[in-house]
Amino acid sequence: MLAVAAPAVAQEAAHDTVNEANNPLTPKITINLHDYYIPSFIDTPGDPEANQFLLRGLIPSDMFGLPQLFRFTLPIATSRDVPSGYVTGLGDLTLMDLFILPKQGAVTLGIGPLLVVPTATDESLGSGKWQIGAAGVVVAPQSWGLLGGLVTYQTSFAGVEDREDVNLLTVQPILNINLSDGWYLRSSATWNFNPESGSSYIPVGAGVGKVFQLDKGVTMNAFVEPQYTVWHDGAGAPRWQIFAGVNFQFPVGRR
């Protein structure tokens, strides 16, 4: 019985490690290096390409006695700039503060405010608008993997007057299926609904990743996930894109 139980316990611990590495609400200091490469757009003249590198960070805290996760996202983007060709620079900075609610069984919910700061270095790389909104994350770890979702809504309230107003809803379903030796299958494409610009679209992704245990409790999570747009409303949506990245999680309070 011990011989049978030991591998089962080890496998369960390995699954828990993979789930923790993929859980956006894990209370660890996290650095994400993410990249979206878009080689093709729908109904866009000139067959342009685009790339968006995302520097993301997550910092847990207990400010005011409430558990929360502060997250920032700073893009470094390359986009078509007619007629000069392409331009590379900073995009708009997104700040999010998620308050973690008491668990309901194995389900964890985080909600909080969202702020977008117009830090783009070129008008083709950002909206030119200050935006405010809200975000919600729900995560339900399973014995076989992870289910979850991230929903954000943001609307503009100030900025460059002659730029288009922003009214954006995003939905990111999260599905992970754990394999063995730290490997897992993943799907996490973000659905965008933007009635202001008319470029709403729903992509579906299917990728693979692997979680590595490094020294001093540090976890590295590397993945690649091609994503294809299955529905769109209006021109300018990515026809398909490649989402890839590396995440590092650092334990809090470890010496």
C-alpha positions in Angstrom: 0.0 0.0 0.0 2.8 2.4 0.8 4.5 1.6 -2.5 1.3 2.6 -4.3 0.5 5.6 -2.2 3.9 7.3 -2.4 3.8 7.8 -6.2 0.3 9.1 -6.0 1.2 11.6 -3.3 4.2 12.7 -5.3 2.1 13.2 -8.4 -0.5 15.2 -6.5 2.3 17.5 -5.2 3.6 17.9 -8.7 0.2 18.9 -10.0 -0.2 21.4 -7.1 3.1 23.0 -8.1 2.0 23.3 -11.7 -1.3 24.8 -10.7 0.3 27.3 -8.4 2.7 28.4 -11.2 -0.3 29.0 -13.5 -2.6 30.5 -10.9 -2.8 34.3 -11.5 -3.9 34.7 -7.8 -0.9 32.9 -6.3 0.4 35.3 -3.6 4.0 35.4 -4.7 6.2 38.1 -6.2 5.9 37.4 -9.9 7.7 38.6 -13.0 6.1 37.8 -16.4 7.9 38.2 -19.7 5.2 37.8 -22.3 5.1 38.3 -26.1 2.4 38.4 -28.7 3.6 38.1 -32.3 0.9 38.9 -34.9 1.9 38.0 -38.4 -1.5 38.5 -40.0 -4.5 40.8 -39.5 -8.1 40.5 -40.9 -9.1 42.9 -43.7 -6.0 45.1 -43.2 -4.3 46.6 -46.3 -0.6 46.0 -46.8 -0.4 42.7 -44.8 1.2 44.4 -41.8 2.7 42.5 -38.9 2.9 43.5 -35.2 4.6 42.5 -32.0 3.8 43.3 -28.4 6.2 42.4 -25.6 4.6 42.7 -22.1 6.6 43.3 -19.0 4.3 42.2 -16.1 4.8 42.2 -12.4 2.7 41.0 -9.5 3.3 42.1 -5.9 1.3 40.7 -3.0 0.5 42.8 0.1 -1.7 43.1 3.1 -2.2 46.9 3.0 -4.9 48.0 5.5 -5.2 44.4 6.6 -6.7 43.2 3.3 -4.9 40.6 1.2 -4.4 42.0 -2.3 -2.3 41.6 -5.4 -0.9 44.7 -7.2 -0.3 44.0 -10.9 1.3 46.2 -13.6 1.6 45.6 -17.3 4.0 47.7 -19.5 4.0 46.9 -23.3 6.9 47.5 -25.6 5.2 47.3 -29.0 6.1 47.3 -32.7 3.3 48.5 -35.0 2.6 49.7 -38.5 3.1 53.4 -38.9 1.8 54.7 -42.2 3.5 55.9 -44.3 6.9 55.6 -42.6 6.8 51.8 -42.0 7.0 50.5 -38.5 7.5 52.1 -35.1 8.7 50.6 -31.8 8.2 52.1 -28.4 6.3 52.0 -25.1 2.6 51.3 -25.0 0.1 52.3 -22.3 0.8 51.3 -18.7 -2.0 49.2 -17.0 -2.3 49.1 -13.2 -4.5 46.7 -11.4 -5.1 46.1 -7.6 -7.0 42.9 -6.9 -8.5 42.3 -3.4 -8.6 38.6 -2.6 -11.9 37.5 -1.2 -12.3 34.5 1.3 -12.2 31.2 -0.5 -15.4 29.3 -1.3 -14.1 25.7 -1.2 -11.2 25.6 -3.6 -12.4 28.6 -5.6 -10.6 31.9 -5.2 -12.0 35.3 -6.3 -10.1 38.6 -6.7 -11.7 41.9 -7.7 -10.4 45.5 -7.8 -9.9 48.7 -9.7 -8.0 49.2 -12.9 -6.2 52.3 -14.3 -4.6 52.8 -17.7 -2.0 55.5 -18.0 -1.3 56.9 -21.5 2.5 56.3 -21.5 2.7 55.4 -25.2 5.7 57.0 -27.0 3.8 57.1 -30.3 0.1 57.5 -31.1 0.0 54.3 -33.0 1.1 52.4 -29.9 -1.5 53.6 -27.5 -4.9 55.2 -27.1 -3.9 58.6 -25.9 -6.5 58.3 -23.2 -6.6 57.9 -19.4 -8.8 55.0 -18.6 -10.5 53.6 -15.5 -12.3 50.4 -14.8 -12.5 47.2 -12.9 -11.1 43.7 -13.0 -12.2 40.3 -11.7 -10.4 37.0 -11.5 -11.8 33.6 -10.5 -9.6 30.5 -10.2 -10.7 26.9 -9.4 -7.8 24.4 -9.2 -8.6 20.9 -10.2 -6.9 17.5 -9.6 -6.2 17.4 -13.3 -5.4 21.1 -13.9 -6.8 24.6 -13.6 -9.9 26.4 -14.5 -10.2 30.2 -14.3 -11.0 33.4 -15.9 -10.0 37.1 -16.0 -12.6 39.8 -16.9 -11.7 43.5 -17.3 -13.7 46.6 -18.3 -12.2 50.0 -18.9 -13.4 53.3 -20.2 -11.7 56.6 -21.0 -12.3 59.7 -19.0 -9.5 62.1 -20.1 -6.7 62.5 -22.6 -6.2 63.7 -26.1 -9.5 65.2 -27.3 -9.2 64.2 -30.9 -8.4 60.5 -30.1 -11.2 58.0 -30.1 -12.8 57.2 -26.8 -12.1 53.8 -25.2 -14.9 51.4 -24.1 -13.3 48.0 -23.8 -14.4 44.7 -22.3 -12.0 41.7 -22.2 -12.6 38.1 -21.2 -9.8 35.6 -20.7 -10.9 32.0 -20.1 -8.1 29.9 -18.6 -7.9 26.1 -19.1 -4.8 24.1 -18.1 -4.5 20.3 -18.2 -1.6 18.9 -16.3 0.6 16.1 -17.8 3.7 14.7 -16.1 7.2 16.1 -15.2 5.9 19.6 -15.0 4.4 19.7 -18.5 0.9 20.9 -19.2 -1.5 21.9 -22.0 -3.0 25.4 -22.0 -5.6 27.7 -23.5 -5.8 31.3 -22.4 -6.7 33.5 -25.4 -8.2 36.9 -24.5 -11.5 37.9 -26.1 -11.8 41.6 -26.9 -15.1 43.5 -27.3 -14.6 47.1 -28.4 -17.7 48.8 -29.7 -15.9 52.1 -30.0 -13.3 50.9 -32.5 -15.4 48.1 -34.1 -12.6 45.6 -33.7 -14.2 43.0 -31.4 -12.8 39.5 -31.8 -12.7 36.1 -30.1 -9.5 34.0 -30.5 -9.0 30.4 -29.3 -5.6 29.1 -28.2 -4.0 25.7 -27.8 -0.5 25.5 -26.4 2.0 23.7 -24.2 4.1 24.7 -21.2 6.5 23.4 -18.6 7.1 24.4 -15.0 10.7 24.2 -13.6 11.7 24.3 -9.9 14.8 26.4 -9.4 16.9 27.2 -6.4 15.6 28.8 -3.2 11.9 28.1 -4.0 11.9 30.0 -7.3 9.6 28.6 -10.0 10.0 29.2 -13.7 7.1 28.6 -16.1 7.8 28.6 -19.9 5.1 28.3 -22.5 4.0 28.9 -26.1 0.4 29.1 -27.3 -0.7 29.8 -30.9 -4.1 31.5 -31.1 -6.5 31.8 -34.0 -9.5 34.2 -34.3 -12.7 32.3 -34.7 -15.0 35.3 -34.7 -14.6 39.0 -35.4 -16.6 42.1 -35.9 -14.9 44.8 -38.0 -11.4 45.0 -39.6 -8.1 45.0 -37.8 -8.4 41.9 -35.6 -5.5 39.5 -35.5 -6.1 36.6 -37.9 -3.8 34.5 -35.7 -1.0 35.2 -33.2 1.6 33.4 -31.2 1.6 34.0 -27.5 4.8 32.9 -25.7 6.4 33.8 -22.4 8.3 33.0 -19.2 7.0 33.5 -15.7 9.1 33.6 -12.5 7.6 33.3 -9.1 9.5 34.2 -6.0 8.4 33.1 -2.5 7.5 35.9 -0.1 9.4 36.3 3.2 11.9 33.5 2.4 15.5 34.1 3.5 
